[in-house]
């Protein structure tokens, strides 16, 4: 089961209140979570999450969002999602996927965030979210790899391609030596750990901006310059690469909502593909792709064995953080 650590200060600010350990222990089951410990010296809550199907809960913001929704009966609405019917202007921010990427890792998407100075608590939370999403949900980076970059150093559009591993090169994070992508796989600790994911491919994933400044070698390691996010940065770019577009879009949505909850303004990025996807060749991310699910009130009553009213169903869904269309379409309040 996923376990996370969250700083008291950040968690309390996300919840809009502070609670003692007994109160948190009573609240956490709503998020299928348990208080696994409280390091008062370091100011850390240790939380064990018992639902592996809810990656949106694997962060301080995710748990706080669920607890606040249950407490207040309100679902947070975000205004930065594009849909199939309505696209939000990305103001020139583009990520271009090249044809060669299809030979190794066909999808790359991203969004930007600004308006909040990164402090140590936020940075550690972002790193933890990256690890949980990529390792637990993304099968140890095989299907999802996430990178965080210094957006103010980027010249759009960002490019994602399959590059020659023996000629493409850059200085990777935590090193000073300029290495080719193949050399990174044998000389860098992260290359030794994750290089096998792409080692047998004819080209390796390569992410760079329009000035050919390198962002990263996904899913292995960021660059030492644009990819070295640190305390004090305010402008961020998030990129997600992998094999399944829906999984990437979901991961991007989770991180975007978390960042918004922490005070960032989310800036959409238009992602362009050279091949067809289920959502077209251009997708502005964050992108809302989920379809609504319907259920008859009579079926709910039968399955639960409880004569719930339409209003009770709507209220219960809201308290679990689910936006409901029941008022308009799905529930006949007179039934």
FIMAR-173741 format. One record per residue: residue in one letter; x, y, z of N, C-alpha, C, O in turn. Coordinates in steps of 0.2 Angstrom, whole numbers, padded with zeros to 4 digits, always signed. Each point is the difference from the previous one (the first is absolute). Example, Ala and Ser with C-alpha at 12.3 -4.5 7.8 and 13.67 -1.06 7.14 Angstrom:
% FIMAR-173741
A+0066-0028+0039-0004+0006+0000+0004+0006+0000+0005-0001+0003;S-0007+0006-0007+0004+0006+0001-0004+0005+0003+0003+0006+0001;
END
This chain:
% FIMAR-173741
X+0004-0006+0000-0004+0006+0000+0004+0006+0000+0006+0000+0003;X-0008+0005-0007+0004+0007+0000+0001+0003+0007-0005+0000+0004;X+0011+0002-0002+0001+0004+0006+0003+0007-0002+0004+0000-0004;X-0007+0005+0007+0003+0007-0001+0001+0003+0006-0002-0001+0006;X+0007+0006-0006+0001+0005+0006-0002+0007-0002+0002+0002-0006;X-0005+0001+0010-0002+0007-0002+0001+0005+0006+0000-0002+0006;X+0003+0008-0007+0001+0005+0005-0006+0002+0003-0005+0002-0004;X+0005-0001+0010-0006+0003+0004-0002+0006-0003-0006+0002-0001;X+0011+0003+0000-0002+0007-0002-0004+0000-0007-0005+0003+0000;X+0008-0007-0004-0003-0001-0007-0007-0003+0000-0005+0002-0003;X+0005-0007+0007-0006-0004+0001-0006+0004+0003-0006+0000-0003;X+0008+0003+0008-0005+0004+0004-0003+0006-0005-0006+0002+0000;X+0011+0001-0004-0002+0006-0004-0005-0003-0006-0004+0004-0002;X+0005-0010+0000-0004-0003-0005-0007-0002+0003-0005+0001-0004;X+0005-0003+0010-0006-0001+0003-0004+0006+0003-0006+0000+0001;X+0010+0005-0001-0004+0006+0003-0001+0000+0007-0004+0004+0003;X+0007-0009+0001-0001+0000+0007+0006-0005+0003+0003-0003-0004;X-0002+0003+0010+0004-0005+0003-0003-0004+0005-0005+0002+0003;X+0007-0009-0003-0003-0005+0004+0005-0004+0004+0006+0000-0002;X-0008-0002+0008+0004-0004+0004+0000-0008-0003-0004-0001-0005;X+0009-0003+0007+0000-0006-0003-0006-0005+0001-0002-0003-0005;X-0002+0004+0010-0006-0004+0001-0005+0002-0005-0004-0004-0002;X+0004+0011+0001-0005+0002-0005+0002-0002-0007-0005-0002-0004;X+0011+0002+0002+0002-0002-0006-0001-0008-0001-0002-0002-0005;X+0003-0002+0010-0001-0007+0000-0007-0001-0001-0002-0005-0004;X-0003+0009+0006-0007-0001-0001-0002+0002-0007-0005-0003-0003;X+0009+0008+0000-0002+0002-0006+0003-0004-0006-0003+0000-0005;X+0009-0003+0006+0003-0003-0006-0003-0005-0003+0001-0001-0006;X-0005-0003+0009-0004-0006-0003-0004+0003-0006-0001-0004-0005;X-0001+0010+0005-0004+0003-0006+0005-0001-0006-0003+0000-0006;X+0009+0001+0006+0005+0000-0005+0003-0007-0001+0005-0001-0003;X-0008-0004+0007+0003-0007+0000+0007+0001+0002+0005-0004-0003;X-0004+0007+0008+0007+0002+0003+0001-0001+0007-0005-0001+0004;X+0011+0000-0001+0001-0001+0007+0006+0005+0002+0005+0000-0004;X-0005+0002+0010+0005+0004+0002+0005-0005+0003-0001-0003+0005;X+0007+0002-0009+0005-0005+0002+0005+0003+0005+0004-0004+0002;X-0004+0010-0001+0005+0003+0005+0000+0008-0001-0002+0003-0005;X+0004+0000+0011+0001+0007+0000+0007+0002+0003+0001-0001+0006;X+0003+0003-0010+0007+0002+0002-0001+0008+0002+0001+0004-0004;X-0002-0003+0010-0001+0007+0002+0006+0004+0000+0000+0006-0001;X+0006-0009+0002+0006+0003-0001+0002+0003-0007+0002+0006-0001;X-0004-0010-0004+0001+0002-0007-0006+0003-0003+0000+0003-0005;X-0006-0003+0009-0006+0002-0002-0003-0003-0006-0002+0003-0005;X+0002-0010+0005-0002-0004-0006-0005-0005+0003+0000-0003+0005;X-0006+0003-0010-0005-0006+0001+0002-0005-0005+0002+0001-0005;X-0002-0007+0008+0001-0006-0004-0007-0004-0002-0003-0002+0005;X+0002+0002-0011-0007-0002-0002+0000-0007-0004+0004+0000-0005;X-0007-0005+0007-0001-0006-0004-0006+0000-0004-0006+0001+0003;X+0006-0002-0010-0006+0001-0004-0002-0007-0002+0004-0004-0002;X-0010+0002+0003-0002-0007-0001-0004-0001-0006-0003-0006-0001;X+0003+0011-0004-0004-0001-0006+0005+0001-0006+0002+0006-0001;X+0000-0011-0002+0005+0000-0005-0003+0003-0007+0004+0001-0005;X-0011-0001+0005-0003+0003-0006-0001+0007+0000-0004+0003-0004;X+0006+0001+0009-0001+0007+0001+0007+0004+0000+0002+0002+0005;X+0001-0002-0011+0007+0004+0000-0001+0007+0002+0005+0004+0001;X-0011-0001-0002-0001+0007+0002+0000+0001+0007+0001+0006+0003;X-0001-0011+0001+0001+0000+0008+0007+0000+0002+0002+0001+0006;X+0003-0002-0011+0007-0002+0002+0004+0006+0001+0006+0001-0002;X-0009+0004+0005+0004+0007+0002-0004+0003+0005-0005-0001+0002;X+0009+0006+0001-0003+0004+0005-0006+0004-0002-0005+0000+0003;X+0005+0003-0009-0006+0003-0003-0006-0005-0001-0005+0002+0001;X+0007-0008-0004-0005-0004-0001-0004-0003+0006-0006+0000+0000;X+0009-0001+0005-0003-0002+0007-0004+0005+0002-0006+0000+0002;X+0009+0006-0001-0003+0006+0002-0006+0002-0004-0006+0002+0003;X+0006-0003-0009-0006+0002-0005-0006-0005+0002-0006+0002+0001;X+0008-0008+0000-0006-0005+0002-0002+0001+0007-0007+0000+0001;X+0011+0002+0004-0003+0001+0006-0004+0006+0001-0005+0000+0003;X+0007+0005-0007-0003+0007+0000-0007-0001-0004-0005+0003+0002;X+0005-0007-0007-0007-0001-0004-0005-0004+0005-0005+0002+0000;X+0008-0007+0004-0005-0003+0004-0002+0004+0006-0006+0000+0002;X+0010+0004+0000-0001+0005+0006-0005+0005-0002-0005+0002+0004;X+0006+0001-0010-0004+0006-0002-0005-0002-0005-0005+0005-0001;X+0005-0010-0002-0005-0002-0005+0000+0004-0006-0005+0000-0004;X+0011+0002+0002+0001+0004-0006+0006-0003-0004+0005-0003+0002;X-0006+0003-0009+0004-0003-0005+0004+0006-0003-0003+0005-0003;X+0010-0005+0003+0004+0005-0003-0001+0000-0007+0000-0005-0003;X-0001+0011+0000-0001+0000-0007+0006+0004-0003+0002+0005+0002;X+0002-0008-0007+0006+0003-0003-0002+0003-0007-0004-0003-0004;X+0007+0009+0003-0002+0003-0007+0005-0001-0005+0000+0004-0005;X+0005-0008+0006+0005+0000-0005+0000-0006-0005+0005-0002-0004;X-0010-0002+0005-0001-0006-0004-0003+0001-0007-0005+0004-0001;X+0008-0006-0005-0002+0000-0006-0005-0006-0001+0002-0005+0003;X-0006+0005-0008-0005-0006-0001+0000-0001-0008+0003+0004-0003;X-0007-0009+0001-0001-0001-0007-0004+0006-0003+0001+0001-0006;X-0005+0002+0010-0004+0005-0002+0003+0007+0001-0002+0005-0004;X+0006-0004+0008+0003+0007+0002+0007-0001+0002+0002-0003+0004;X+0003+0007-0008+0007+0000+0001+0002+0006+0003-0002+0006-0002;X+0006-0006+0007+0002+0006+0004+0007+0002-0004+0004-0004-0002;X-0004+0011+0001+0006+0003-0004+0006-0002+0004+0001+0002+0006;X+0004-0005-0010+0007-0001+0003+0005+0005-0001+0005+0000+0002;X-0007+0006-0005+0004+0006-0001+0007-0002-0003+0005+0003+0003;X-0005-0007-0007+0006-0002-0004+0005-0005+0003+0005-0002-0002;X-0007-0001+0008+0003-0005+0003-0001-0007-0003-0006-0002+0000;X+0011-0001-0004-0002-0006-0003+0006-0005+0001+0005+0002+0002;X-0008-0008-0002+0005-0006+0000-0001-0004-0006-0006-0002-0001;X+0011+0001-0003+0000-0003-0007+0003-0007+0001+0006-0001+0001;X-0010-0004-0002+0002-0007-0001+0002-0002-0007-0004+0001-0004;X+0010-0003+0003+0003-0002-0006-0002-0007-0002-0001-0004+0004;X+0001+0003-0011-0002-0007-0002+0005-0005+0003-0002-0006+0001;X+0008+0007+0000+0005-0005+0002-0002-0002+0007+0003-0005+0002;X-0006+0009+0002-0002-0002+0007-0004-0006+0000+0000-0004+0005;X-0004+0002-0010-0004-0006-0001+0004-0006+0000-0003-0005+0002;X+0009+0005-0003+0005-0006+0000+0001-0002+0007+0003-0005+0001;X-0004+0010+0004+0003-0002+0007-0005+0002+0005-0001-0004+0005;X-0002+0009-0005-0005+0003+0005-0005+0005-0003+0002+0006+0000;X-0008-0008-0002-0003+0004-0005-0004+0006+0003-0001+0004-0004;X+0001-0003+0010-0004+0005+0003+0004+0005+0005+0003-0003+0004;X-0004+0009-0005+0003+0005+0004-0005+0006+0001-0002+0002-0005;X+0000+0000+0011-0004+0005+0001+0002+0004+0006+0005-0002+0003;X-0008+0008-0002+0003+0005+0005-0004+0006+0002-0005+0001-0004;X+0006+0002+0009-0003+0006+0002+0005+0004+0004+0005-0002+0002;X-0006+0009-0002+0004+0004+0004-0004+0003+0007-0006+0000+0000;X+0010+0002+0004-0003+0003+0006+0004+0006+0003+0006+0000-0001;X-0009+0005+0004+0004+0006+0002-0004+0003+0006-0005-0002+0002;X+0008+0007+0000-0004+0004+0005+0001-0002+0008-0003+0003+0004;X+0007-0008-0003+0002-0002+0007+0007-0002+0000+0003-0004-0004;X+0000+0007+0009+0008-0001+0001+0000-0007+0003-0003-0001+0005;X+0008-0003-0008+0001-0007+0003+0004+0001+0006+0005+0002+0000;X-0008-0005+0006+0004-0001+0006+0002-0007+0001-0002-0004-0004;X+0005+0003+0009+0002-0007+0001-0005-0005+0001+0000-0006-0003;X-0006+0008+0006-0005-0005+0001-0004-0002-0006-0001-0005-0002;X+0000+0011-0003-0003-0002-0006+0005-0004-0004-0002-0004-0004;X+0008+0006+0004+0005-0004-0004+0000-0008+0002+0000-0004-0005;X+0000+0003+0011+0000-0007+0002-0006-0003-0001+0000-0006-0002;X-0006+0009+0002-0006-0002-0002-0001-0002-0007-0002-0005-0002;X+0005+0009-0003+0000-0001-0007+0005-0006-0001-0002-0004-0005;X+0007+0003+0008+0005-0005-0001-0004-0007+0002+0001-0005-0004;X-0004+0005+0010-0004-0006+0002-0005-0001-0005-0001-0006-0001;X-0003+0010-0001-0005-0001-0005+0002-0003-0006-0003-0005-0003;X+0009+0008+0000+0003-0003-0006+0002-0007+0002-0001-0005-0005;X+0004+0003+0010+0002-0007+0002-0006-0005+0000+0000-0005-0003;X-0005+0008+0007-0006-0005+0001-0004-0001-0007-0002-0006-0001;X+0001+0011-0003-0003-0001-0006+0004-0004-0005-0003-0004-0003;X+0009+0005+0002+0004-0003-0004+0002-0007+0002+0000-0005-0005;X+0001+0004+0011+0002-0007+0002-0007-0005+0001+0000-0005-0002;X-0005+0008+0006-0006-0004+0001-0005+0000-0006-0002-0006-0002;X+0001+0011+0000-0005+0001-0006+0003-0001-0006-0003-0003-0005;X+0009+0005+0004+0004-0001-0007+0005-0005+0000+0004+0000-0005;X-0005-0005+0009+0004-0007+0000+0007+0002-0001+0004-0002-0004;X-0001+0006+0009+0007+0001+0001+0002+0004-0007+0005-0002-0002;X-0009+0007+0000+0002+0004-0006-0001-0004-0006+0001+0004-0006;X-0003-0010+0005-0001-0003-0006-0005+0003-0004+0000+0001-0006;X-0006+0001+0009-0006+0002-0003-0001+0008+0001-0003+0003-0004;X+0006-0001+0009-0001+0007+0002+0007+0003+0003+0002-0003+0005;X+0001+0008-0008+0005+0004+0003-0001+0007+0000-0003+0003-0005;X+0004+0000+0011-0001+0007+0001+0006+0004+0001+0004-0002+0004;X-0004+0008-0007+0006+0004+0001-0003+0007+0002-0005+0002-0003;X+0009+0002+0007-0002+0006+0002+0006+0005-0001+0006-0002+0001;X-0007+0008-0005+0005+0004-0003-0001+0007+0002-0005+0002+0002;X+0010+0002-0003+0000+0007+0001-0002+0004-0006+0003+0001-0005;X-0010+0000+0005-0003+0003-0006+0002+0006-0002+0000+0002-0006;X+0003+0003+0010+0003+0006-0002+0006-0001-0004+0002+0005-0003;X+0001-0011+0002+0006-0001-0004-0002-0003-0006+0005-0001-0004;X-0011+0000+0003-0002-0004-0006-0003+0005-0006-0003+0005+0002;X+0005-0007-0008-0002+0004-0006-0005-0005-0003+0002-0005-0003;X-0008+0007+0002-0005-0005-0003+0000+0001-0007+0002+0005-0003;X-0004-0010-0001-0002-0006+0002+0005-0005+0003+0006+0000-0002;X-0008-0005+0007+0004-0005+0002-0001-0006-0005-0005-0001-0003;X+0011-0002+0002+0000-0006-0005+0001-0007+0003+0004+0000+0005;X-0008-0005-0007+0001-0006+0003+0001-0005-0006-0004-0001-0005;X+0010-0002+0004+0002-0004-0005+0003-0007+0002+0002+0000+0006;X-0001-0004-0011+0004-0006+0001+0007+0002-0003+0001+0001-0006;X+0004-0001+0010+0007+0003-0002+0005-0006+0000-0001-0005+0003;X+0006+0006-0007+0006-0005-0001+0003+0000+0007+0003+0005+0002;X-0003-0010+0002+0003-0001+0006+0008+0002+0001+0003+0001+0005;X+0000-0002-0011+0007+0001+0000+0003+0007-0002+0006+0002+0000;X-0011+0002-0003+0002+0007-0001-0004+0005+0004+0003+0006+0001;X-0009-0007+0001-0004+0005+0005+0004+0000+0006+0001-0006+0003;X+0000+0011+0000+0004+0001+0006-0002+0006+0004-0003+0005-0002;X+0004-0005+0009-0001+0006+0004+0004-0002+0007+0002-0006+0001;X-0002+0011+0003+0002-0001+0007-0006-0002+0005-0004+0004+0001;X+0004-0010+0001-0006-0002+0004+0001+0002+0007+0005+0003+0003;X-0011-0003+0001-0001+0003+0006+0005-0004+0005+0001-0006+0000;X+0002+0010+0005+0005-0003+0005+0007-0002-0003+0003-0004+0003;X-0002+0006-0009+0006-0001-0004+0003+0006-0003-0004+0005-0001;X+0011-0005-0001+0002+0006-0003+0003-0002-0007+0002+0004-0004;X-0002-0011+0003+0003-0002-0007-0006-0001-0005-0006-0002+0001;X+0008+0005-0007-0005-0001-0006+0000-0007-0002+0006-0002-0002;X-0012-0001+0002+0000-0007-0002-0005-0001-0006-0005+0003+0000;X+0006-0008-0004-0005-0002-0005-0005-0004+0004+0001-0002+0005;X-0007+0001-0008-0006-0004+0003+0003-0007+0001-0002-0002+0006;X+0005-0001-0010+0003-0007+0001+0005+0000+0006-0001-0004+0004;X+0005+0009-0003+0005+0001+0005-0004+0001+0007+0002-0003+0005;X-0007+0007-0005-0004+0001+0006-0003-0007+0003+0000-0001+0006;X-0002-0003-0011-0002-0007+0002+0005-0004+0004-0002-0005+0003;X+0008+0006-0004+0005-0004+0003+0004+0004+0005+0004-0003+0004;X-0004+0010-0004+0004+0003+0005-0004+0004+0005+0003+0002+0006;X-0009+0000-0007-0004+0003+0005-0004-0005+0004-0003-0004-0002;X+0002+0006+0009-0004-0005+0004-0007-0001-0002-0002-0006+0000;X-0001+0011-0003-0007-0001-0002+0000-0003-0007-0005-0004-0002;X+0010+0005-0002+0001-0004-0006+0001-0008+0001-0003-0004-0003;X+0006+0003+0008+0001-0007+0002-0006-0003+0003-0002-0006-0001;X-0002+0010+0004-0007-0002+0003-0005-0001-0005-0004-0004+0000;X+0003+0009-0005-0005+0000-0004+0001+0000-0008-0004+0000-0004;X+0011+0000+0002+0002+0000-0007-0003-0006-0003-0001+0000-0006;X+0000-0006+0009-0002-0006-0003-0007+0001-0003-0002-0004-0005;X-0002+0009+0007-0007+0001-0003+0001+0001-0007-0005-0002-0004;X+0010+0005+0001+0000+0002-0007+0007-0003-0003+0001+0002-0006;X+0003-0005+0010+0006-0003-0003+0000-0003-0006+0005+0000-0004;X-0010-0004+0002-0001-0004-0006-0003+0003-0005-0002-0003-0006;X+0000+0010+0006-0003+0004-0005+0005+0003-0005+0006+0001+0002;X-0008+0000-0008+0004+0003-0005+0002+0007+0001+0005+0003-0002;X-0010+0001+0006+0001+0006+0002-0002+0001+0007-0003-0004+0003;X+0006+0009+0000-0002+0002+0007-0004+0006+0001+0001+0005-0004;X-0005-0004+0009-0004+0006+0001+0004+0006+0001+0005-0001+0004;X-0007+0006-0006+0005+0006+0001-0005+0006+0000-0004+0001-0005;X+0005+0004+0010-0005+0005+0001+0005+0007+0000+0004+0000+0004;X-0006+0005-0009+0004+0006+0000-0004+0005-0002-0006-0001-0003;X+0008+0008+0004-0004+0005-0002+0002+0003-0007+0004-0003-0004;X-0007+0008+0002+0001+0003-0007+0007+0003-0001+0002+0001-0006;X+0001+0000+0011+0007+0002-0001+0005-0006+0001+0006+0001+0001;X-0008-0007-0001+0003-0006+0001+0004-0001+0007+0005-0003+0001;X-0008+0007+0004+0002-0001+0007-0004-0006+0002-0006-0001+0000;X+0010-0004+0003-0003-0006+0002-0003+0000+0007+0002+0003+0004;X-0008-0006-0004-0004-0001+0006+0001-0006+0003+0002-0001+0006;X-0002-0005-0010+0001-0006+0003+0001-0006-0005-0001+0001-0006;X+0003-0007+0009+0000-0006-0003-0006-0004+0003+0002-0004+0005;X-0008+0004-0007-0005-0004+0004+0000-0007-0002+0002-0001-0006;X-0003-0004+0010-0002+0001+0007+0006-0001+0005-0001-0002+0006;X+0007+0005-0008+0006-0001+0004+0001+0005+0005+0000+0000+0006;X+0002+0006-0009+0003+0006+0004-0001+0006-0004+0000+0001-0006;X-0001+0005+0010+0000+0006-0002+0007+0003-0001+0005-0003+0001;X-0005+0009-0005+0006+0004-0001+0002+0003+0007-0004+0001+0004;X+0010+0001-0004+0003+0003+0006-0002+0008+0000+0001+0003+0005;X-0004+0000-0010-0001+0007+0000-0008+0001+0000-0003+0001+0005;X+0000-0003-0011-0008+0002+0000-0003-0005+0005-0006+0001+0002;X+0009-0007-0001-0004-0005+0004+0002+0000+0007-0001-0005+0004;X+0005+0010-0002+0002+0000+0007-0005+0005+0004+0003+0005+0002;X-0009-0007+0000-0005+0004+0003+0003+0001+0008+0002-0005+0002;X-0002+0011+0001+0002+0000+0006-0004+0006+0004-0004+0003-0003;X+0005-0003+0010-0004+0005+0004+0001+0007-0003+0006+0002-0001;X-0011+0002+0000+0000+0006-0002-0002+0001-0007-0002+0006-0002;X+0001-0011-0002-0002+0000-0007-0008+0001+0001-0003-0001+0005;X+0001+0005-0010-0007+0001+0000-0004-0002-0007-0006+0000+0000;X+0010-0001-0005-0003-0002-0007+0002-0007-0001+0006-0002-0001;X-0011-0002+0000+0001-0008-0001-0003-0002-0006-0005+0002-0002;X+0008-0007-0001-0003-0004-0006+0000-0007+0002+0005-0003+0002;X-0011+0000-0003+0000-0008+0002-0001-0003-0007-0004+0001-0004;X+0008-0007+0004-0001-0004-0006-0001-0007+0002+0003-0003+0004;X-0007-0001-0008-0002-0007+0001+0001-0003-0006-0003+0001-0005;X+0007-0007+0005+0001-0004-0006-0002-0007+0001+0001-0002+0006;X-0003-0002-0011-0002-0007+0002-0003-0003-0006+0000+0002-0006;X-0003-0008+0007-0003-0004-0005-0008+0000-0001-0002-0002-0005;X-0001+0005+0011-0007+0000-0001-0003+0007+0002+0002+0003+0005;X-0005+0000-0010-0002+0007+0000-0005+0002+0006+0001+0005+0003;X-0006-0010-0002-0005+0002+0006+0004+0000+0006-0002+0004+0004;X+0007-0009-0003+0003+0000+0007+0004+0007+0001+0001+0002+0005;X+0002+0000-0011+0004+0006+0001-0004+0006+0001+0001+0005+0004;X-0007-0004-0007-0005+0005+0001-0002+0000+0007-0001+0005+0003;X-0001-0011+0000-0002+0000+0007+0006+0002+0004-0002+0004+0005;X+0008-0006-0006+0005+0002+0005+0001+0007-0001+0001+0004+0005;X-0001-0001-0011+0001+0008+0000-0006+0003+0003+0001+0005+0003;X-0007-0007-0003-0006+0003+0003+0001+0000+0008-0001+0005+0003;X+0004-0011-0001+0001-0001+0008+0005+0006+0002-0001+0003+0005;X+0006-0003-0009+0006+0005+0002-0003+0007+0000+0002+0004+0004;X-0005-0003-0010-0003+0007-0001-0004+0002+0006+0000+0006+0002;X-0005-0010+0000-0005+0002+0005+0004+0000+0007-0001+0005+0004;X+0006-0009-0003+0004+0001+0006+0004+0007+0000+0000+0003+0005;X+0003-0001-0011+0003+0006+0000-0004+0006+0001+0001+0005+0003;X-0007-0006-0006-0005+0006+0001-0002+0000+0007-0001+0006+0003;X+0000-0011+0001-0002+0000+0007+0006+0003+0004-0002+0003+0005;X+0008-0004-0007+0006+0003+0003+0001+0008-0001+0004+0003+0002;X-0008-0001-0007+0000+0007-0001+0003+0002-0007+0001+0006-0001;X+0001-0011-0003+0002+0002-0007-0006+0002-0005-0005-0003+0001;X+0007+0007-0006-0004+0001-0005+0002-0005-0006+0006+0000-0002;X-0011-0004+0000+0001-0005-0005+0000+0003-0007-0005+0003-0002;X+0010-0004-0002+0001+0003-0007-0001-0006-0005+0005-0004+0000;X-0010+0003-0004-0001-0005-0005+0006+0000-0005+0002+0005-0002;X-0001-0011-0001+0005-0001-0005-0003-0004-0006-0003-0005+0002;X+0003+0007-0008-0003-0004-0005+0005-0005-0003+0006+0002-0002;X-0008-0008+0002+0005-0006-0002-0002-0002-0006-0006-0002-0002;X+0011+0002-0003-0001-0002-0007+0003-0007-0002+0006-0001+0002;X-0010-0003-0005+0002-0007-0002+0000-0001-0007-0004+0003-0004;X+0009-0007+0001+0000-0001-0007-0004-0006-0002+0000-0001-0006;X-0003-0002+0011-0005-0005-0002-0006+0001+0004-0001+0004+0005;X-0004-0008-0007-0007+0000+0003+0000-0002+0007+0004-0005+0002;X-0008+0008+0003-0001-0002+0006-0007-0001+0001-0004+0003-0004;X+0001-0006+0010-0007+0000+0001-0003+0007+0001-0006+0001-0001;X+0010+0004+0002-0002+0007+0001+0002+0005-0005+0000+0006+0001;X+0002-0009-0007+0003+0005-0005+0007+0000+0000+0004-0003+0004;X-0001+0007-0009+0007+0001+0000+0002+0006+0004+0006+0002+0000;X-0010+0002+0002+0002+0006+0005-0005-0001+0006-0006+0000+0000;X+0010+0000+0006-0004+0000+0006+0003+0005+0005+0006+0001+0001;X-0010+0003+0001+0002+0006+0005-0001-0003+0007-0005-0002+0003;X+0011+0001+0001+0001-0003+0006+0000+0006+0006+0004+0004-0001;X-0007-0005+0006-0004-0006+0003-0007-0001-0005-0003+0005-0002;X+0002-0011+0001-0006-0002-0004-0005-0004+0004+0002-0006+0002;X-0008+0007-0002-0005-0004+0003-0003-0005-0005-0004+0002-0005;X+0006-0008+0006-0002-0005-0005-0005-0005+0003-0003-0004-0004;X+0002+0004+0010-0005-0005+0003-0007+0001-0002-0002+0005-0001;X-0001-0011+0000-0008+0000-0002-0004+0000+0007+0002-0004+0004;X-0007+0007-0004-0005-0001+0006-0003-0007+0000-0001-0003-0005;X+0000+0001+0011-0003-0007+0002-0007+0001+0003+0000+0005+0004;X-0004-0009-0007-0007+0001+0003-0003-0006+0003+0003-0006-0001;X-0007+0007+0006-0003-0006+0004-0007+0002+0002-0001+0006+0003;X-0003-0010-0004-0007+0001+0002-0001+0000+0008+0003-0004+0003;X-0007+0008+0000-0001+0001+0007-0003-0007+0003+0002-0002+0005;X-0006-0001-0009-0003-0007+0002+0005-0005+0001+0000-0004+0005;X+0005+0004-0009+0006-0005+0000+0004+0001+0006+0002-0004+0004;X-0001+0011-0002+0004+0002+0006-0003-0003+0006+0003-0003+0004;X-0010+0005-0004-0004-0002+0006+0001-0008+0001+0000-0002+0006;X-0001-0002-0011+0000-0007+0000+0007-0003+0002+0000-0004+0004;X+0005+0007-0007+0007-0002+0002+0002+0001+0007+0003-0004+0003;X-0005+0010-0001+0002+0003+0007-0005-0003+0005+0002+0000+0006;X-0008-0001-0008-0005-0002+0005-0002+0006+0004-0003-0001+0006;X+0003+0007-0008-0002+0006+0003-0004+0004-0004+0002+0001-0006;X-0008+0002+0008-0004+0004-0004+0002+0007-0001-0003+0004+0003;X+0009-0003-0006+0003+0006-0001-0004+0005-0004-0003-0003-0005;X+0002+0009+0006-0003+0005-0004+0005+0003-0005+0006-0001+0001;X-0008+0004-0006+0004+0003-0005+0005+0005+0003+0006+0000-0001;X-0009+0004+0006+0004+0005+0003+0006-0003+0004+0005+0002+0001;X-0007-0008+0002+0005-0003+0005+0006-0003-0005+0006+0000+0002;X-0008-0003-0008+0005-0003-0004+0005+0006-0002+0006-0001+0000;X-0009+0007-0003+0004+0005-0002+0004+0003+0006+0006+0001-0001;X-0008-0001+0007+0004+0003+0005+0006-0005+0002+0005+0002+0002;X-0007-0009-0002+0005-0005+0001+0006+0001-0005+0006-0001+0002;X-0008+0001-0008+0005+0001-0006+0004+0006+0001+0007-0001-0001;X-0010+0006+0003+0004+0006+0001+0005+0000+0006+0006+0002-0001;X-0008-0006+0006+0004+0000+0006+0006-0005-0002+0005+0000+0004;X-0006-0004-0009+0006-0004-0002+0004+0003-0006+0004-0004-0003;X-0005+0010+0002+0003+0004-0005-0002-0002-0007+0004+0002-0005;X-0010-0004+0004-0002-0002-0007-0005+0005-0002-0005+0002+0003;X+0006+0001-0009-0004+0005-0003-0006-0003-0003+0001-0005-0004;X-0007+0007+0006-0006-0004-0002-0005+0004-0004-0001+0006+0001;X-0001-0009-0007-0005+0003-0004-0007-0003+0002-0005+0002-0004;X+0004-0005+0009-0006-0003+0002-0006+0005+0000-0005-0001-0002;X+0007+0007+0005-0006+0005+0000-0003+0002-0006-0006+0001-0001;X+0010-0002-0005-0002+0002-0006-0003-0005-0005-0005+0000-0003;X+0009-0006+0004-0002-0005-0005-0002-0007+0003-0004-0004-0003;X+0007+0002+0008+0000-0007+0002-0004-0003+0005-0002-0006+0001;X-0001+0011+0003-0004-0002+0006-0007+0003-0001-0001+0006+0000;X-0004-0010+0000-0007+0002+0001-0002+0001+0007-0001-0005+0003;X+0001+0011-0001-0001+0001+0008-0006-0003+0002-0001-0001+0006;X-0004+0001-0010-0007-0003+0002+0000-0007+0000-0005-0003+0002;X+0010-0001-0004+0000-0007-0001+0002-0003+0007+0000-0006+0001;
END
